[in-house]
Amino acid sequence: MEHLERCAWFFRGTLVRAAVRRYLPWTLTASMLVGSLLKELSPLPESYLSNKRNVLNVYFVKVAWAWTVCLLLPFIALTNYYLTGKAGLVLRRLSTLLVGTAIWYVCTAIFSNIEHYTGSCYQSPALERVRKEHQNKQQCLGAGGFWYGFDISGHSFLLTFCALMIVEEMAVLQEVKTDQGHFLHAAITTLVVALGFLTFIWLWMFLCTAVYFHDLYQKAFGTLFGLLSWYGTYRCWYLKSFSPGLPPQCPSLNLKRDSYKK
């Protein structure tokens, strides 16, 4: 438990700061641009992380939204109930996960349609001959062809959105002050450590995507969608009364009003 406490202390000190929420979007944007320029001008040698079958990509990034929801759901429920004691407010805050799921679904559908309408089926990745008989990606791949279209980076979008969402929700830890004897302490500490490690995995894999995969415009659009999804929710809509609201800022009778402040 001592090692867990130390890890939780580290993540509280690095991810819960207001400066992190303020500058992380700019850091992600800069990382995407620098990594993309490096890929174009001075590509790094192939490595384990440039292989799409690497463990982090297959077991984490491919199901990034599932990991994020599975850890944020109990974290939001426990921390918000600890501060408010009101099931209604907890359910309201948990609806942020439904909003995020809807955003994830709509954006991935948009990306898929853009790739479909801008793409064609080719004989091979060399793009030397078009196979006009296959009009969609599924038919093309099923026939052993190669579909090439404008493939907006879903990884850049989702990793941006997930990392920013976790950091926003972890801000509630500024108000959660459980002692080691409290029955929620062990559960919240474990979730803090898990979310902290998950956030660093998302940031690391975001950088790997920038350095190894897609072209600049595909990653730029993916990152932009992620930033807009975060900004449209946590910086605009969640400040309104008809929304899931922001994480509670203080355990008081004025919680509902305070939860909509920046």
BAFI-3210 file (N, C-alpha, C; in Angstrom, 3 decimals, decimal comma, padded with zeros to 6 digits):
// residues 262
n [1|2|3|4|5|6|7|8|9|10|11|12|13|14|15|16|17|18|19|20|21|22|23|24|25|26|27|28|29|30|31|32|33|34|35|36|37|38|39|40|41|42|43|44|45|46|47|48|49|50|51|52|53|54|55|56|57|58|59|60|61|62|63|64|65|66|67|68|69|70|71|72|73|74|75|76|77|78|79|80|81|82|83|84|85|86|87|88|89|90|91|92|93|94|95|96|97|98|99|100|101|102|103|104|105|106|107|108|109|110|111|112|113|114|115|116|117|118|119|120|121|122|123|124|125|126|127|128|129|130|131|132|133|134|135|136|137|138|139|140|141|142|143|144|145|146|147|148|149|150|151|152|153|154|155|156|157|158|159|160|161|162|163|164|165|166|167|168|169|170|171|172|173|174|175|176|177|178|179|180|181|182|183|184|185|186|187|188|189|190|191|192|193|194|195|196|197|198|199|200|201|202|203|204|205|206|207|208|209|210|211|212|213|214|215|216|217|218|219|220|221|222|223|224|225|226|227|228|229|230|231|232|233|234|235|236|237|238|239|240|241|242|243|244|245|246|247|248|249|250|251|252|253|254|255|256|257|258|259|260|261|262]
n.u [000,830|002,038|003,689|001,725|000,495|002,564|002,766|000,235|000,464|002,411|001,048|-001,063|000,378|001,314|-000,695|-003,004|-002,780|-003,732|-002,284|-001,558|-003,974|-004,338|-002,172|-001,811|-003,374|-001,993|000,515|000,043|-000,670|001,727|003,451|002,360|002,842|005,679|006,487|005,352|006,714|009,276|008,905|008,479|010,772|013,078|012,964|012,576|014,384|012,942|011,132|010,122|007,856|006,941|005,662|002,464|001,417|002,341|002,322|001,136|-000,374|-002,154|-003,508|-004,226|-004,456|-006,124|-008,480|-009,013|-011,059|-012,746|-011,072|-010,763|-013,402|-014,054|-012,384|-012,860|-015,555|-016,053|-014,352|-015,394|-017,912|-017,311|-015,698|-017,325|-019,623|-018,532|-017,989|-020,463|-022,614|-024,980|-026,982|-028,275|-026,770|-024,414|-025,157|-025,769|-023,235|-021,970|-023,101|-021,430|-019,830|-021,545|-021,963|-019,342|-019,051|-020,912|-019,721|-017,306|-018,357|-019,697|-017,620|-015,760|-017,347|-017,640|-014,969|-014,621|-016,443|-015,374|-012,939|-013,961|-015,384|-013,377|-011,633|-010,077|-009,826|-006,875|-004,413|-002,173|-000,193|001,523|000,043|-000,328|-002,250|-005,666|-008,492|-011,411|-013,674|-014,253|-015,997|-016,018|-014,302|-014,409|-015,040|-012,818|-010,571|-011,285|-010,928|-008,249|-007,075|-005,894|-007,004|-007,080|-007,474|-008,418|-007,369|-008,217|-006,545|-007,555|-006,395|-004,960|-007,093|-008,649|-006,832|-006,045|-008,526|-009,223|-007,052|-007,244|-009,801|-009,562|-007,713|-009,213|-011,293|-009,857|-009,300|-010,968|-009,738|-008,474|-010,216|-010,896|-010,211|-009,469|-008,710|-006,430|-007,891|-010,435|-013,116|-013,264|-010,798|-008,719|-009,834|-010,146|-007,493|-006,298|-007,625|-006,737|-004,021|-004,230|-005,553|-003,653|-001,402|-002,654|-003,135|-000,508|000,221|-001,514|-000,528|002,108|001,674|000,342|002,413|004,027|002,352|002,436|005,091|005,496|003,263|000,664|000,073|000,973|-001,363|-003,475|-003,050|-003,196|-005,882|-007,114|-006,158|-007,226|-010,003|-010,128|-009,336|-011,362|-013,564|-013,038|-012,882|-015,406|-017,045|-015,958|-015,084|-017,099|-019,995|-020,356|-020,253|-022,703|-026,075|-027,776|-026,436|-024,071|-022,284|-019,287|-016,548|-017,115|-016,220|-016,156|-017,294|-020,136|-023,254|-023,677|-022,825|-023,850|-023,948|-021,240|-020,006|-020,091|-018,253|-015,115]
n.v [-001,209|001,170|001,803|002,239|004,497|006,346|006,469|007,507|009,999|011,133|011,296|012,952|015,266|015,856|015,698|016,919|019,602|022,984|024,211|022,141|021,416|023,752|024,019|021,564|021,077|022,751|021,613|019,070|019,792|020,994|018,771|017,073|018,524|018,815|016,116|015,196|016,737|015,759|013,145|013,566|014,973|013,849|010,848|008,510|005,490|002,237|000,678|-001,184|000,166|001,326|-000,647|-001,719|-003,801|-003,737|-004,135|-002,050|-000,679|-002,633|-003,686|-001,492|001,175|000,535|000,000|002,304|004,062|002,375|001,592|004,127|004,825|002,683|003,142|005,813|005,810|004,480|006,198|008,826|008,358|007,613|009,769|012,021|011,324|011,199|013,900|015,194|013,570|013,057|011,171|011,900|014,057|012,710|010,872|012,693|013,784|011,496|011,264|012,531|010,623|009,350|011,422|011,709|009,196|009,401|011,455|010,191|008,103|009,488|011,032|009,047|007,806|009,878|010,141|007,661|007,832|009,975|008,888|006,904|008,297|009,785|007,961|005,264|001,983|000,150|-001,880|-002,463|-001,185|000,458|001,958|001,699|000,759|001,196|-000,447|-000,519|-002,000|-002,448|-000,740|000,100|000,168|-002,246|-004,237|-003,922|-004,549|-007,144|-008,377|-008,448|-006,049|-002,594|000,048|003,477|006,584|009,802|009,502|010,362|010,687|008,542|007,756|010,050|011,786|010,372|009,805|012,362|013,458|011,632|011,887|014,605|014,627|012,891|014,329|016,631|015,521|014,532|016,774|017,063|015,969|017,909|018,630|016,309|014,831|012,335|010,290|007,674|005,871|005,961|004,367|004,706|005,433|003,618|002,640|004,987|005,840|003,726|003,991|006,515|006,034|004,144|005,676|007,662|006,254|005,394|007,820|008,687|006,646|007,187|009,717|009,071|007,263|008,940|010,618|008,718|008,085|010,524|010,543|008,200|007,432|008,059|011,124|014,649|016,295|014,515|013,813|016,339|017,085|015,026|015,563|018,117|017,592|016,197|018,198|020,107|018,640|018,340|021,085|022,045|020,724|020,680|023,324|024,900|023,877|022,402|024,363|025,392|025,443|023,448|020,944|018,181|019,281|020,506|018,850|018,732|021,535|022,248|020,944|021,980|023,653|025,202|023,821|023,105|025,539|026,303|024,271|024,909|026,775|027,888]
n.w [000,000|000,616|-001,578|-003,472|-002,428|-002,733|-005,510|-006,106|-004,864|-006,501|-008,992|-008,288|-007,853|-010,382|-012,383|-011,469|-011,203|-011,977|-013,967|-015,646|-016,877|-018,241|-020,023|-021,318|-023,735|-025,562|-025,442|-026,522|-029,134|-030,018|-029,793|-031,700|-034,071|-034,077|-033,974|-036,375|-038,292|-037,855|-038,701|-041,437|-042,326|-041,143|-040,689|-038,029|-037,197|-037,832|-035,199|-032,258|-031,376|-033,690|-034,938|-035,622|-034,214|-031,656|-028,067|-026,493|-028,386|-029,387|-027,106|-025,606|-026,948|-029,133|-027,882|-026,485|-025,639|-024,197|-022,032|-020,836|-020,087|-018,351|-016,164|-015,457|-014,780|-012,150|-010,719|-011,015|-009,868|-007,170|-006,134|-006,578|-005,139|-002,608|-002,135|-002,475|-001,639|-002,860|-004,870|-007,212|-008,263|-008,721|-010,728|-012,698|-013,226|-014,142|-016,592|-018,308|-019,416|-021,169|-022,952|-023,918|-025,124|-027,190|-028,678|-029,420|-031,020|-033,107|-034,244|-035,102|-036,988|-038,835|-039,674|-040,918|-043,038|-044,479|-045,298|-046,932|-049,008|-050,150|-051,094|-053,018|-054,492|-054,695|-056,368|-054,811|-052,008|-053,421|-055,106|-057,872|-059,644|-060,202|-058,853|-060,010|-059,704|-057,073|-054,739|-052,122|-048,919|-047,473|-049,396|-051,029|-049,374|-048,745|-051,163|-051,346|-051,983|-051,717|-049,896|-050,386|-049,018|-047,613|-044,582|-041,633|-038,583|-036,242|-033,858|-033,038|-032,557|-030,551|-028,456|-027,715|-026,830|-024,757|-022,920|-022,169|-021,078|-018,864|-017,296|-016,754|-015,187|-013,041|-011,628|-009,499|-007,337|-005,912|-003,976|-002,668|000,262|001,721|004,574|005,574|007,005|006,028|004,329|001,600|000,792|-000,102|-002,481|-004,069|-004,172|-005,583|-008,054|-008,814|-009,297|-011,387|-013,368|-013,683|-014,745|-017,087|-018,402|-018,954|-020,693|-022,825|-023,609|-024,341|-026,459|-028,167|-028,936|-030,218|-032,355|-033,706|-034,528|-036,029|-037,657|-040,157|-042,108|-041,922|-042,228|-041,757|-039,080|-037,952|-038,375|-036,888|-034,266|-033,980|-033,969|-031,550|-029,711|-030,123|-029,300|-026,569|-025,798|-026,536|-024,744|-021,931|-021,696|-022,637|-022,992|-020,529|-018,668|-018,499|-017,140|-018,059|-018,415|-017,938|-016,145|-014,448|-012,666|-009,125|-007,131|-004,481|-001,345|-000,608|000,162|-001,981|-004,142|-006,663|-008,045|-007,930|-009,377|-012,012|-012,558|-013,905]
ca.u [000,000|002,919|004,096|000,532|000,326|003,592|002,361|-000,917|000,990|003,088|000,068|-001,761|001,254|001,625|-001,852|-004,144|-002,499|-004,458|-001,382|-001,601|-005,203|-004,211|-001,143|-001,778|-003,804|-000,911|001,593|-000,359|-000,576|003,152|004,013|001,892|003,533|007,107|006,604|005,010|007,829|010,366|008,575|008,614|012,093|014,142|012,254|013,303|014,480|011,850|011,318|008,977|006,696|006,445|004,891|001,095|001,076|002,967|001,386|000,392|-001,336|-003,166|-004,290|-004,634|-004,923|-007,234|-009,691|-008,720|-012,269|-013,226|-010,231|-011,053|-014,724|-014,024|-011,709|-013,487|-016,893|-016,001|-013,665|-016,368|-018,956|-016,826|-015,254|-018,459|-020,503|-017,826|-018,085|-021,830|-023,546|-026,262|-026,959|-028,713|-025,633|-023,452|-025,656|-025,630|-021,827|-021,644|-023,594|-020,328|-019,332|-022,466|-021,643|-018,074|-019,286|-021,582|-018,706|-016,427|-019,071|-019,961|-016,356|-015,211|-018,197|-017,268|-013,666|-014,810|-017,119|-014,431|-012,011|-014,691|-015,733|-012,172|-010,713|-010,212|-009,190|-005,684|-003,879|-001,211|000,168|002,270|-000,977|-000,011|-003,393|-006,957|-009,441|-012,679|-014,797|-014,515|-016,419|-015,878|-013,101|-014,587|-014,904|-011,443|-009,686|-011,676|-010,393|-006,791|-006,616|-005,434|-007,868|-006,359|-008,277|-007,952|-007,590|-007,988|-005,980|-008,427|-005,567|-004,697|-008,350|-009,100|-005,850|-006,175|-009,777|-009,167|-006,093|-007,792|-010,970|-009,088|-007,114|-010,313|-012,023|-008,986|-009,231|-011,769|-008,870|-008,098|-011,176|-011,055|-009,184|-009,745|-007,581|-006,193|-008,892|-011,721|-013,341|-013,093|-009,422|-007,985|-010,422|-009,818|-006,051|-006,040|-008,116|-005,838|-002,813|-004,598|-005,813|-002,381|-000,655|-003,372|-002,896|000,851|000,212|-002,153|000,380|003,236|001,225|000,058|003,699|004,433|001,531|002,967|006,421|005,578|002,094|-000,135|000,785|000,737|-002,744|-004,340|-002,877|-003,663|-007,345|-007,468|-005,903|-008,188|-011,282|-010,002|-009,317|-012,687|-014,471|-012,761|-013,219|-016,855|-017,706|-015,463|-014,857|-018,298|-021,289|-020,420|-020,380|-024,115|-026,913|-028,418|-025,340|-023,580|-021,520|-017,879|-016,307|-017,396|-015,062|-016,152|-018,426|-020,970|-024,627|-023,661|-022,049|-024,386|-023,499|-019,773|-019,513|-020,084|-017,189|-013,847]
ca.v [000,000|002,336|002,136|002,780|005,857|007,185|006,684|008,418|011,320|011,627|011,670|014,145|016,419|016,151|015,761|017,624|021,047|023,795|024,502|021,005|021,562|024,943|023,915|020,272|021,173|023,336|020,623|018,046|020,380|021,142|017,434|016,568|019,230|018,468|014,713|015,068|017,286|014,800|012,006|013,956|015,476|012,965|009,718|007,677|004,085|001,370|000,152|-001,957|001,042|001,647|-001,816|-001,573|-004,935|-003,640|-004,430|-000,859|-000,346|-003,684|-003,912|-000,248|002,225|000,033|000,057|003,431|004,618|001,408|001,758|005,420|004,758|001,710|003,715|007,069|005,588|004,385|007,358|009,921|007,977|007,631|011,096|012,950|010,974|011,584|015,341|015,719|012,700|013,095|010,250|012,613|014,800|011,726|010,388|013,798|013,870|010,296|011,414|012,995|009,453|009,144|012,476|011,339|008,051|009,912|012,181|009,171|007,382|010,387|011,407|007,905|007,606|010,924|009,783|006,516|008,305|010,800|007,969|006,197|009,159|010,333|006,867|004,338|000,691|-000,052|-003,239|-002,608|000,115|001,289|002,774|001,723|000,450|001,303|-001,539|000,192|-002,888|-002,433|000,625|000,475|-000,348|-003,634|-005,056|-003,801|-005,323|-008,535|-008,904|-008,361|-004,755|-001,589|001,228|004,702|007,802|010,723|008,752|011,192|009,853|008,269|007,720|011,432|012,292|009,716|009,963|013,756|013,614|010,840|012,471|015,860|014,311|012,353|015,421|017,475|014,836|014,372|018,042|016,932|015,528|019,072|018,731|015,016|014,711|011,166|009,775|006,260|005,057|006,063|003,167|005,023|005,860|002,630|002,572|006,203|005,830|002,774|004,572|007,620|005,438|003,547|006,765|008,324|005,438|005,400|009,115|008,691|005,765|007,931|010,768|008,425|006,698|010,084|011,026|007,671|008,275|011,700|010,263|007,034|007,084|009,075|012,319|015,811|016,779|013,523|013,949|017,667|017,032|014,175|016,309|019,221|017,034|015,908|019,466|020,715|017,838|018,738|022,492|022,214|020,181|021,170|024,766|025,620|023,330|021,982|025,549|025,771|024,740|022,292|020,074|017,335|020,087|020,224|018,194|019,644|022,280|022,317|020,244|022,942|023,718|025,922|022,985|023,148|026,776|026,308|023,261|025,426|027,754|027,370]
ca.w [000,000|000,676|-002,947|-004,123|-001,920|-003,355|-006,908|-006,092|-004,531|-007,701|-010,011|-007,795|-008,015|-011,784|-013,277|-010,878|-011,206|-012,954|-015,089|-016,565|-017,674|-019,085|-021,064|-022,003|-025,142|-026,364|-025,488|-027,484|-030,471|-030,356|-029,975|-032,985|-035,148|-034,062|-034,358|-037,790|-039,062|-037,727|-039,565|-042,835|-042,676|-040,665|-040,083|-037,084|-037,613|-037,406|-033,853|-031,773|-031,271|-035,035|-035,364|-035,139|-033,368|-030,335|-026,982|-026,090|-029,427|-029,515|-025,892|-024,967|-027,850|-029,945|-027,053|-025,588|-025,035|-023,206|-020,854|-020,220|-019,444|-017,251|-014,999|-015,045|-014,212|-010,678|-010,146|-010,929|-008,925|-005,785|-005,706|-006,555|-004,031|-001,383|-001,938|-002,491|-000,942|-003,577|-006,004|-008,417|-008,798|-009,218|-012,014|-013,646|-013,629|-014,913|-017,969|-019,155|-020,145|-022,294|-023,915|-024,535|-026,005|-028,391|-029,450|-029,996|-032,081|-034,239|-034,886|-035,840|-038,164|-039,787|-040,240|-041,814|-044,256|-045,249|-045,953|-047,991|-050,144|-050,784|-051,396|-054,136|-054,258|-055,524|-056,395|-053,720|-051,412|-054,370|-055,790|-059,296|-060,503|-059,515|-059,061|-059,993|-059,414|-055,632|-054,473|-050,720|-048,280|-047,082|-050,600|-051,500|-048,510|-048,863|-052,424|-051,305|-052,480|-050,752|-049,983|-050,047|-048,973|-046,578|-043,348|-040,451|-037,519|-035,108|-032,660|-032,614|-031,999|-029,330|-027,375|-027,268|-026,089|-023,530|-021,981|-021,644|-020,257|-017,592|-016,520|-016,263|-014,120|-011,874|-010,894|-008,287|-006,245|-005,107|-002,879|-001,999|001,304|002,557|005,340|005,314|007,687|005,351|003,510|000,180|000,525|-000,900|-003,816|-004,805|-004,407|-006,669|-009,303|-009,168|-009,880|-012,672|-014,313|-013,949|-015,698|-018,362|-019,044|-019,502|-021,869|-023,932|-024,078|-025,002|-027,729|-029,024|-029,494|-031,162|-033,557|-034,396|-035,078|-036,892|-038,470|-040,836|-042,542|-041,078|-042,284|-041,119|-037,633|-037,551|-038,287|-035,764|-033,036|-033,928|-033,531|-030,124|-028,980|-030,202|-028,468|-025,185|-025,579|-026,654|-023,560|-020,635|-021,672|-023,083|-022,602|-019,130|-017,813|-018,509|-016,164|-018,706|-018,831|-016,838|-015,201|-014,202|-011,377|-007,995|-006,647|-003,025|-000,749|000,101|-000,321|-003,254|-005,056|-008,035|-008,679|-008,059|-010,316|-013,373|-012,705|-014,439]
c.u [000,866|003,351|002,928|000,308|001,336|003,248|001,204|-000,475|001,664|002,080|-000,777|-000,919|001,510|000,400|-003,006|-003,948|-003,301|-003,601|-001,380|-002,826|-005,091|-003,281|-001,118|-002,284|-002,713|000,255|001,288|-000,232|000,875|003,797|003,614|002,645|005,005|007,302|006,330|006,130|009,034|010,145|008,814|010,059|013,232|013,536|013,144|013,373|013,275|012,164|010,088|007,712|006,149|005,668|003,485|000,655|001,745|001,895|000,531|-000,680|-002,484|-004,078|-004,725|-005,239|-006,128|-008,558|-009,563|-009,974|-012,821|-012,413|-010,592|-012,373|-014,694|-013,350|-012,363|-014,839|-016,836|-015,320|-014,633|-017,427|-018,482|-016,454|-016,418|-019,430|-019,854|-018,014|-019,519|-022,807|-024,900|-026,176|-027,350|-027,581|-024,573|-023,885|-025,532|-024,198|-021,401|-022,132|-022,529|-019,757|-020,242|-022,210|-020,359|-018,229|-019,953|-020,594|-017,772|-017,095|-019,261|-018,668|-015,757|-016,034|-017,869|-015,949|-013,806|-015,448|-016,197|-013,440|-012,687|-014,894|-014,513|-011,236|-011,030|-009,469|-008,027|-005,200|-002,941|-000,918|000,978|001,346|-000,771|-001,214|-004,681|-007,831|-010,848|-013,867|-015,153|-014,771|-016,363|-014,703|-013,224|-014,412|-013,455|-010,492|-009,997|-011,132|-008,870|-006,226|-006,171|-006,271|-007,092|-007,292|-007,710|-008,329|-007,230|-007,573|-006,940|-007,658|-005,308|-005,931|-008,633|-008,119|-005,847|-007,383|-009,725|-008,234|-006,654|-008,987|-010,550|-008,516|-008,189|-011,026|-011,170|-008,831|-010,003|-010,910|-008,367|-009,005|-011,347|-009,908|-009,529|-008,497|-007,510|-007,203|-010,240|-011,890|-013,169|-011,635|-008,675|-008,513|-010,043|-008,334|-005,696|-006,470|-007,239|-004,586|-003,115|-004,834|-004,534|-001,552|-001,320|-003,134|-001,510|000,968|-000,402|-001,215|001,567|002,837|000,791|001,339|004,200|003,640|002,066|004,266|006,401|004,436|001,408|000,731|000,336|-000,730|-003,703|-004,252|-003,376|-005,181|-007,788|-007,293|-006,897|-009,556|-011,243|-010,042|-010,688|-013,698|-014,289|-013,234|-014,733|-017,607|-017,225|-015,251|-016,073|-019,574|-021,380|-020,440|-021,829|-024,911|-027,559|-027,361|-024,950|-022,781|-020,072|-017,711|-016,514|-016,116|-015,021|-017,391|-019,308|-022,380|-024,709|-022,915|-022,534|-023,937|-021,999|-019,272|-019,501|-019,043|-015,963|-012,961]
c.v [001,262|002,775|002,751|004,228|006,811|007,486|007,667|009,847|011,948|012,101|012,861|015,397|016,805|016,382|016,612|019,142|021,771|024,089|023,372|021,110|022,737|024,711|022,582|020,345|021,739|022,363|019,525|018,567|020,499|019,781|016,844|017,214|018,846|017,022|014,497|015,599|016,361|013,606|012,341|014,281|014,549|011,778|008,915|006,244|003,285|000,811|-000,649|-001,104|001,467|000,485|-001,713|-002,705|-004,870|-003,710|-003,222|-000,499|-001,347|-003,748|-002,636|000,736|001,776|000,070|001,195|003,964|003,680|001,513|003,042|005,382|003,846|002,252|005,012|006,848|005,416|005,588|008,528|009,603|008,128|009,042|012,077|012,618|011,349|013,069|015,834|014,892|012,612|012,231|010,953|013,377|013,855|011,215|011,463|013,918|012,667|010,393|012,002|011,836|009,113|010,185|012,132|010,175|008,487|010,654|011,203|008,479|008,260|010,724|010,246|007,604|008,634|010,578|008,656|006,949|009,153|009,907|007,247|007,080|009,771|009,233|006,073|003,053|000,510|-001,496|-003,497|-001,243|001,011|002,197|002,817|001,431|000,469|000,103|-000,961|-000,697|-002,923|-000,995|001,022|-000,271|-001,830|-004,565|-005,078|-004,669|-006,813|-009,198|-008,810|-007,064|-003,837|-000,336|002,449|005,894|008,713|010,129|009,613|010,294|009,713|008,210|009,132|012,047|011,708|009,893|011,387|013,924|012,879|011,465|013,749|015,607|013,770|013,457|016,348|016,817|014,666|015,659|017,983|016,528|016,687|019,212|017,433|014,815|013,544|010,789|008,264|005,356|005,064|004,892|003,425|005,278|004,896|002,577|003,784|006,251|004,901|003,342|005,737|007,087|004,865|004,622|007,520|007,564|005,459|006,704|009,174|007,748|006,486|008,996|010,183|007,886|007,802|010,554|009,999|007,770|009,441|011,387|009,179|006,867|008,309|010,234|013,511|016,224|015,808|013,626|015,308|017,686|016,166|014,890|017,446|018,739|016,732|017,168|020,135|019,962|018,197|020,167|022,715|021,703|020,878|022,676|025,584|025,031|023,015|023,150|025,989|024,931|023,490|021,329|019,153|018,099|019,659|019,454|019,177|020,268|022,400|021,619|021,187|022,902|024,431|025,127|023,118|024,393|026,741|025,344|023,751|026,511|027,101|026,968]
c.w [000,000|-000,715|-003,721|-003,704|-002,570|-004,804|-006,989|-005,795|-005,753|-008,741|-009,575|-008,040|-009,457|-012,652|-012,743|-010,883|-012,285|-014,177|-016,108|-017,464|-018,637|-020,265|-021,810|-023,444|-026,050|-026,493|-026,497|-028,916|-030,920|-030,602|-031,314|-034,140|-035,229|-034,506|-035,829|-038,680|-039,006|-038,642|-041,037|-043,210|-042,267|-039,942|-039,141|-037,602|-037,118|-036,023|-033,466|-031,748|-032,639|-035,637|-034,775|-034,226|-031,999|-029,241|-026,606|-027,108|-029,463|-028,302|-025,177|-025,969|-028,674|-029,189|-026,036|-024,901|-023,969|-021,915|-020,096|-019,467|-018,223|-015,995|-014,517|-014,374|-012,689|-010,029|-009,973|-009,877|-007,477|-005,314|-005,625|-005,428|-002,696|-001,088|-001,784|-001,662|-001,613|-004,834|-007,301|-009,075|-009,360|-010,586|-013,086|-014,152|-014,454|-016,357|-018,885|-019,972|-021,326|-023,377|-024,660|-025,499|-027,304|-029,293|-030,149|-031,181|-033,316|-034,977|-035,679|-037,079|-039,251|-040,465|-041,258|-043,122|-045,119|-045,987|-047,115|-049,226|-050,831|-051,280|-052,645|-053,783|-055,237|-055,402|-055,206|-053,118|-052,334|-055,174|-057,299|-060,180|-059,684|-059,866|-058,908|-059,641|-057,931|-055,186|-052,993|-050,095|-047,939|-048,274|-051,077|-050,684|-048,598|-050,115|-052,474|-051,831|-051,350|-050,941|-049,532|-050,146|-047,908|-045,222|-042,139|-039,291|-036,339|-033,803|-032,139|-031,975|-030,625|-028,178|-026,834|-026,369|-024,751|-022,497|-021,355|-020,739|-018,890|-016,706|-015,961|-015,088|-012,865|-011,082|-009,588|-007,086|-005,402|-003,887|-002,104|-001,015|002,237|003,356|005,165|006,007|007,000|004,386|002,018|-000,193|-000,397|-002,333|-004,648|-005,118|-005,560|-008,017|-009,765|-009,852|-011,258|-013,728|-014,654|-014,962|-017,071|-019,117|-019,668|-020,704|-023,054|-024,489|-024,842|-026,373|-028,702|-029,706|-030,514|-032,459|-034,377|-035,129|-036,157|-037,909|-039,078|-041,357|-041,702|-041,056|-041,608|-039,601|-037,141|-037,406|-037,114|-034,442|-032,873|-033,463|-032,030|-029,272|-028,982|-029,349|-026,996|-024,922|-025,607|-025,439|-022,289|-020,581|-022,120|-022,479|-021,114|-018,157|-017,686|-017,519|-016,745|-019,246|-017,686|-015,794|-015,098|-012,892|-010,230|-007,457|-005,133|-002,475|000,067|-000,449|-001,654|-004,327|-006,496|-008,757|-008,931|-009,117|-011,749|-013,584|-013,302|-013,275]
res [m|e|h|l|e|r|c|a|w|f|f|r|g|t|l|v|r|a|a|v|r|r|y|l|p|w|t|l|t|a|s|m|l|v|g|s|l|l|k|e|l|s|p|l|p|e|s|y|l|s|n|k|r|n|v|l|n|v|y|f|v|k|v|a|w|a|w|t|v|c|l|l|l|p|f|i|a|l|t|n|y|y|l|t|g|k|a|g|l|v|l|r|r|l|s|t|l|l|v|g|t|a|i|w|y|v|c|t|a|i|f|s|n|i|e|h|y|t|g|s|c|y|q|s|p|a|l|e|r|v|r|k|e|h|q|n|k|q|q|c|l|g|a|g|g|f|w|y|g|f|d|i|s|g|h|s|f|l|l|t|f|c|a|l|m|i|v|e|e|m|a|v|l|q|e|v|k|t|d|q|g|h|f|l|h|a|a|i|t|t|l|v|v|a|l|g|f|l|t|f|i|w|l|w|m|f|l|c|t|a|v|y|f|h|d|l|y|q|k|a|f|g|t|l|f|g|l|l|s|w|y|g|t|y|r|c|w|y|l|k|s|f|s|p|g|l|p|p|q|c|p|s|l|n|l|k|r|d|s|y|k|k]
***
